[in-house]
Amino acid sequence: MSDVATTAADGSLQLDALHDVELDVVAVLGKTRMTLGTLRSVRPRTTIPLDRPLGSPLEIMVNGKLFAIGELVSVNDSELGVQIKSIVSNRD
């Protein structure tokens, strides 16, 4: 059995075996808190206010951790996308 991560001659890690690992990626538009009673009263056409102004940057979360900041864009006439503006350093 071969190692998933091997060391190259220059000492850097080779992680090629991990390239096909799938991760959960979520673009967060905003957040809010509400009571269960309020949530139960939500119907079609109800507007739920979020904690950010219109046009605010989005948080791009990968497996629950902040990865990048982005902007909502149109990919084509029927799809949305996120254009990455900056990568967040999470090195602990």
C-alpha positions as CSV (number, residue, x, y, z in Angstrom):
1,M,0.0,0.0,0.0
2,S,1.4,3.4,-0.9
3,D,1.2,6.6,1.3
4,V,-1.4,9.1,0.4
5,A,1.1,12.0,1.0
6,T,4.6,11.4,-0.1
7,T,7.6,13.8,0.2
8,A,9.3,15.1,-2.9
9,A,13.0,15.5,-3.3
10,D,12.7,19.2,-2.2
11,G,10.8,18.2,0.9
12,S,7.4,19.4,-0.2
13,L,4.4,17.2,0.2
14,Q,2.9,15.5,-2.9
15,L,-0.9,15.3,-2.4
16,D,-1.9,14.1,-5.8
17,A,-3.8,11.2,-4.4
18,L,-6.2,13.6,-2.6
19,H,-7.2,15.6,-5.7
20,D,-10.5,13.7,-6.2
21,V,-11.6,14.1,-2.5
22,E,-14.9,15.9,-2.5
23,L,-15.5,18.8,-0.1
24,D,-18.7,20.7,0.9
25,V,-18.5,24.2,-0.4
26,V,-21.2,26.7,0.7
27,A,-21.6,30.4,-0.3
28,V,-23.2,32.3,2.7
29,L,-25.3,35.2,1.6
30,G,-26.2,36.2,5.2
31,K,-27.6,34.9,8.4
32,T,-30.4,35.6,10.8
33,R,-32.0,34.2,14.0
34,M,-35.7,33.7,14.5
35,T,-37.9,32.0,16.9
36,L,-39.6,28.8,16.1
37,G,-42.9,30.6,16.2
38,T,-41.7,33.0,13.5
39,L,-40.3,30.2,11.4
40,R,-43.6,28.4,11.6
41,S,-45.4,31.4,10.2
42,V,-43.2,31.6,7.1
43,R,-45.2,31.1,3.9
44,P,-44.4,31.5,0.2
45,R,-43.5,35.2,-0.6
46,T,-42.3,35.8,3.0
47,T,-39.1,37.9,3.1
48,I,-36.6,36.9,5.7
49,P,-34.1,39.8,6.3
50,L,-30.4,38.8,6.6
51,D,-27.6,40.5,8.5
52,R,-25.9,42.0,5.5
53,P,-26.7,44.8,3.1
54,L,-27.4,44.1,-0.5
55,G,-24.2,43.7,-2.5
56,S,-22.1,42.6,0.5
57,P,-19.3,40.1,0.0
58,L,-20.2,36.4,0.4
59,E,-18.3,34.0,2.7
60,I,-17.2,30.8,1.0
61,M,-17.1,28.0,3.5
62,V,-15.3,24.7,2.9
63,N,-16.3,21.9,5.2
64,G,-17.6,24.5,7.7
65,K,-14.4,26.7,7.7
66,L,-14.0,30.1,6.1
67,F,-12.0,29.7,2.9
68,A,-12.6,32.8,0.8
69,I,-14.5,36.0,0.3
70,G,-16.4,36.4,-3.0
71,E,-19.0,38.2,-5.0
72,L,-22.3,36.9,-6.4
73,V,-22.1,36.9,-10.3
74,S,-24.2,35.6,-13.2
75,V,-22.5,32.6,-14.9
76,N,-25.0,32.6,-17.7
77,D,-28.6,33.5,-18.1
78,S,-29.8,30.8,-15.7
79,E,-27.1,30.2,-13.2
80,L,-25.4,32.0,-10.3
81,G,-21.8,31.8,-9.4
82,V,-19.3,33.3,-6.9
83,Q,-16.3,35.2,-8.1
84,I,-13.5,34.8,-5.5
85,K,-12.1,38.1,-4.4
86,S,-9.7,36.9,-1.7
87,I,-8.5,33.7,-0.1
88,V,-8.6,33.7,3.7
89,S,-5.5,32.3,5.5
90,N,-6.6,29.8,8.2
91,R,-3.2,28.4,9.2
92,D,-3.2,27.5,12.8
